[in-house]
Amino acid sequence: MCAVPLTRSDAGLPSPYAEFDRQEWARLREEHPMSLTQDDLTRLRGLGDPLDLQEVEEVYLPLSRLLHFYVEATYGLRLATSEFLGERPSRVPFIIGVAGSVAVGKSTTARILKELMSRWPHTPRVELVTTDGFLLPNAELERRGLMQRKGFPESYDRRALLHFVADVKSGMPLVEAPTYDHLTYDVLPDMHAIPKPDVLILEGINVLQPAPDRTDALAVSDFFDFSVYVDADPAEIERWYVERFLRLRRTAFADPDSYFRRYAALSDDEARETALGIWKTINEPNLVENVLPTRGRATLVLTKGPHHKVERIRLRKV
């Protein structure tokens, strides 16, 4: 196995990451067991995501093995700290952040990780929460003039998200998370009750955002024990976004209750033009201004090639 350091940064400093090609990374799986079937993948992968069992074996099983080491080592460190302070030790939830652009496949990554980690020995309780539920309701976004910036950092209830993650990390026996309906494109009044998990995976485009420019401010990522950024060339993500939009036009958009039902009757050319317009005015600016700059904050970066397959992996070592 050969880990190749990344090139130096623009500031001339050595990179904190070691880089692996897919073959090098796959060897790190060793004997970590495969617990997913093809039926599992059909259920877990996102629309247009060609994830297959080979990708799970070569990319996600090594990552699952690494995460197992991190979880146990983190618990050991906290146990030592509790003993030093004379406190009664307790197992603190391990929190993983999963970030990346719209349409890059981060939701599939989060679901696969949840499924793999849930099947570890001792069957840990693994919960997956997306930050969509922490978006401000559409009525509030309209009131603030932010509907065209939905998904940008300012469109989230940052305080509620921070309180949620802090409550999980503090070991509260039960926390609640808001839910989101992708059909109606809005936050629902229902709350999702989450018993104290062993592992929480928090997935969202902006979960690695730094704290506001205040000395006492906290960032959501301050509560993470590990984080993953799913990366790809923006031109490829744009293509995947348009392809997904065309598929949705024939499926979810056709539902009479869909917020986007007005797009269902578009021709192929009209739908492609509409999707490109949404990408260029909303998703691409958000990616360039807010999401991509957080990539260097991740513990692990999964970089996809043109065929939606992970080709390179970068692991933070320092």
C-alpha positions in Angstrom: 0.0 0.0 0.0 1.3 3.4 -0.9 -0.1 6.6 0.5 0.9 9.6 -1.6 0.9 13.0 0.1 -1.0 15.7 -1.8 0.9 18.6 -3.4 1.6 21.6 -1.4 -1.1 24.2 -0.8 -1.1 27.7 -2.4 0.5 28.9 0.9 3.4 26.5 0.3 2.4 24.4 3.3 2.3 20.6 3.1 -1.1 19.1 2.8 -2.7 17.5 5.9 -4.1 14.7 3.6 -2.7 11.4 2.3 -4.1 10.4 -1.0 -5.1 7.0 -2.3 -6.2 5.7 -5.6 -9.1 3.3 -5.5 -7.0 0.2 -5.8 -4.8 1.3 -2.9 -7.8 2.2 -0.8 -9.6 -1.1 -1.5 -6.7 -3.1 -0.1 -7.4 -1.5 3.3 -10.6 -3.4 3.6 -8.6 -6.5 4.6 -11.2 -9.0 6.1 -13.9 -6.5 6.9 -17.1 -8.4 6.1 -19.5 -7.6 3.3 -23.0 -7.4 4.8 -25.0 -5.8 2.0 -26.8 -7.5 -0.8 -27.9 -6.2 -4.3 -31.4 -5.8 -2.9 -30.0 -3.6 -0.2 -28.3 -1.4 -2.8 -31.4 -1.1 -4.8 -33.2 0.2 -1.7 -30.4 2.6 -0.6 -28.9 4.2 -3.7 -30.3 7.5 -5.0 -31.9 8.3 -8.3 -29.4 8.0 -11.1 -26.6 6.8 -8.7 -25.0 3.7 -10.3 -23.6 2.4 -7.0 -22.9 -1.3 -7.1 -21.5 -4.0 -4.8 -18.0 -3.5 -6.2 -18.1 0.1 -5.1 -19.2 -0.9 -1.7 -16.4 -3.5 -1.4 -13.7 -1.2 -2.7 -14.7 2.1 -1.1 -17.2 1.8 1.7 -16.0 -1.4 3.4 -12.5 0.1 4.0 -14.2 3.3 5.2 -16.5 1.2 7.6 -13.4 -0.5 8.9 -11.7 2.9 9.5 -14.7 4.3 11.2 -14.8 1.3 13.6 -11.3 2.2 14.6 -12.2 5.8 15.1 -15.3 5.0 17.2 -13.4 2.7 19.5 -10.4 5.0 19.8 -12.7 8.0 20.6 -14.5 6.0 23.3 -11.2 5.0 24.8 -10.0 8.6 24.9 -13.2 9.8 26.6 -13.0 6.9 29.0 -9.4 8.0 30.0 -10.6 11.6 30.3 -13.5 10.6 32.6 -11.1 8.6 34.8 -8.8 11.6 35.0 -11.6 13.8 36.1 -13.1 11.3 38.5 -16.3 11.1 36.6 -18.5 8.1 35.9 -17.7 7.1 32.3 -20.5 7.0 29.8 -20.6 6.4 26.0 -21.0 9.6 24.1 -22.6 9.4 20.7 -20.1 9.4 17.8 -21.2 12.0 15.2 -20.3 11.8 11.5 -20.9 14.7 9.1 -21.5 14.0 5.4 -21.2 17.1 3.1 -21.1 17.8 -0.6 -23.0 19.4 -3.5 -26.6 18.8 -4.6 -26.7 15.8 -6.9 -23.2 14.5 -6.0 -24.5 11.5 -4.2 -23.9 12.4 -0.5 -27.3 11.0 0.5 -26.4 7.6 -0.9 -23.1 7.8 0.9 -24.8 8.6 4.2 -27.3 5.7 3.8 -24.6 3.2 2.9 -22.6 4.2 5.9 -25.6 3.9 8.2 -26.4 0.4 6.8 -22.9 -0.8 7.2 -22.3 0.6 10.7 -25.7 -0.7 11.9 -24.4 -4.2 11.1 -21.3 -4.0 13.1 -20.9 -6.5 16.1 -23.1 -5.6 19.0 -25.6 -4.0 16.5 -25.0 -0.3 17.4 -27.9 2.1 17.1 -27.1 4.3 14.1 -29.3 7.2 13.2 -29.3 9.3 10.0 -30.6 12.8 10.0 -30.5 15.2 7.1 -30.3 19.0 7.5 -33.3 19.5 5.2 -35.6 19.5 8.2 -33.7 22.5 9.6 -34.5 24.6 6.6 -36.7 27.5 7.4 -40.3 26.9 6.3 -41.2 28.2 2.9 -43.5 30.8 4.3 -40.6 32.2 6.4 -38.3 32.0 3.4 -40.8 34.0 1.4 -41.1 36.6 4.1 -37.4 37.0 4.2 -37.0 37.0 0.4 -34.9 33.8 0.5 -36.9 31.3 -1.6 -34.3 31.7 -4.4 -31.5 31.0 -1.9 -33.0 27.9 -0.4 -30.1 25.6 0.5 -27.7 28.6 1.1 -26.5 28.9 4.7 -28.8 31.7 5.6 -31.9 29.6 4.7 -31.4 27.2 7.7 -32.4 27.6 11.3 -28.8 27.4 12.4 -29.6 27.8 16.1 -32.0 24.9 16.0 -29.5 22.7 14.2 -26.8 23.6 16.7 -29.0 22.8 19.7 -30.0 19.5 18.1 -26.4 18.4 17.6 -25.3 19.6 21.0 -28.2 17.8 22.7 -27.2 14.5 20.9 -23.6 15.0 21.9 -24.5 15.7 25.5 -26.1 12.2 25.7 -29.7 13.2 26.1 -31.8 10.1 26.2 -34.2 11.4 23.6 -33.9 14.2 21.1 -36.2 15.4 18.3 -35.4 16.5 14.7 -37.8 18.2 12.3 -38.8 16.4 9.2 -38.9 17.5 5.6 -41.2 16.5 2.7 -39.4 16.5 -0.7 -42.8 16.2 -2.4 -44.2 19.4 -1.1 -40.7 21.0 -0.8 -41.3 22.2 2.7 -40.7 21.5 6.4 -43.4 19.4 8.1 -44.9 20.1 11.5 -44.1 16.6 12.7 -40.9 15.9 14.7 -38.8 12.7 14.5 -38.0 11.3 17.9 -34.4 9.9 18.2 -33.4 7.8 21.2 -29.8 8.2 22.2 -27.8 6.8 19.3 -24.4 5.1 19.4 -23.7 6.9 16.1 -25.4 9.8 14.4 -24.8 10.6 10.8 -25.7 14.2 9.9 -26.0 14.7 6.1 -26.3 18.1 4.4 -24.6 20.4 1.9 -23.6 22.9 4.6 -22.7 20.8 7.6 -19.0 21.7 7.4 -19.7 25.5 7.4 -17.3 27.4 9.7 -18.8 29.3 12.7 -19.8 32.9 12.2 -17.0 35.5 12.7 -17.4 35.7 16.5 -15.0 34.5 19.1 -17.7 32.7 21.1 -19.5 31.2 18.1 -19.8 27.4 17.5 -20.1 25.5 14.3 -22.1 22.4 13.8 -18.9 20.6 12.8 -17.4 21.4 16.2 -19.4 18.4 17.4 -18.2 16.0 14.7 -15.9 13.1 15.4 -15.4 12.4 11.7 -16.6 14.0 8.5 -16.9 13.0 4.8 -17.0 15.3 1.8 -18.3 13.8 -1.4 -16.5 15.6 -4.3 -16.6 15.8 -8.1 -15.8 18.2 -10.9 -18.6 20.9 -10.9 -19.2 20.3 -14.6 -19.9 16.6 -13.9 -22.2 17.5 -11.0 -24.1 19.9 -13.3 -24.6 17.1 -15.8 -25.8 14.7 -13.0 -28.2 17.4 -11.7 -29.8 17.8 -15.1 -30.1 14.1 -15.7 -31.7 13.7 -12.3 -34.1 16.6 -13.0 -35.2 14.8 -16.3 -35.9 11.6 -14.4 -37.8 13.4 -11.6 -40.0 15.1 -14.3 -41.3 11.6 -15.2 -41.6 10.4 -11.6 -41.9 12.6 -8.5 -42.8 15.8 -10.4 -45.8 14.0 -12.0 -47.4 13.6 -8.5 -50.4 16.0 -8.2 -49.2 17.0 -4.8 -45.6 17.8 -5.9 -44.4 21.4 -5.5 -42.7 20.9 -8.9 -45.6 19.5 -10.7 -45.5 22.4 -13.2 -42.3 20.9 -14.6 -43.9 17.5 -15.4 -45.3 18.6 -18.7 -42.1 20.1 -20.1 -40.5 18.7 -23.2 -37.0 17.3 -22.9 -35.5 20.5 -24.3 -37.6 22.7 -22.0 -36.8 20.5 -19.0 -33.1 20.6 -19.7 -33.1 24.4 -20.1 -35.1 24.7 -16.9 -32.7 22.5 -15.0 -29.7 24.3 -16.3 -31.3 27.6 -15.2 -31.8 26.4 -11.7 -28.3 25.0 -11.5 -26.7 28.2 -12.8 -28.7 30.6 -10.6 -29.0 28.6 -7.4 -27.0 25.4 -7.0 -23.8 26.3 -8.7 -23.3 29.6 -6.9 -24.0 27.9 -3.6 -21.5 25.2 -4.4 -18.8 27.7 -5.4 -19.4 30.2 -2.6 -20.4 28.0 0.3 -20.0 24.2 -0.2 -16.7 23.7 -2.0 -14.7 26.0 0.3 -15.6 23.6 3.2 -14.0 20.6 1.5 -10.7 21.1 3.3 -12.4 20.8 6.6 -13.4 17.2 6.1 -11.6 14.2 7.6 -12.1 12.2 4.4 -12.7 13.3 0.8 -14.3 10.9 -1.7 -13.7 12.2 -5.2 -15.9 10.8 -8.0 -15.1 10.6 -11.7 -17.3 11.2 -14.7 -19.2 7.9 -14.2 -20.3 8.7 -10.6 -17.7 6.3 -9.3 -15.2 7.1 -6.5 -11.7 7.3 -8.0 -9.6 8.9 -5.3 -9.8 9.1 -1.5 -8.0 11.6 0.7 -7.7 11.0 4.4 -6.7 13.7 6.8 -3.7 12.6 8.8 -2.9 15.8 10.8 
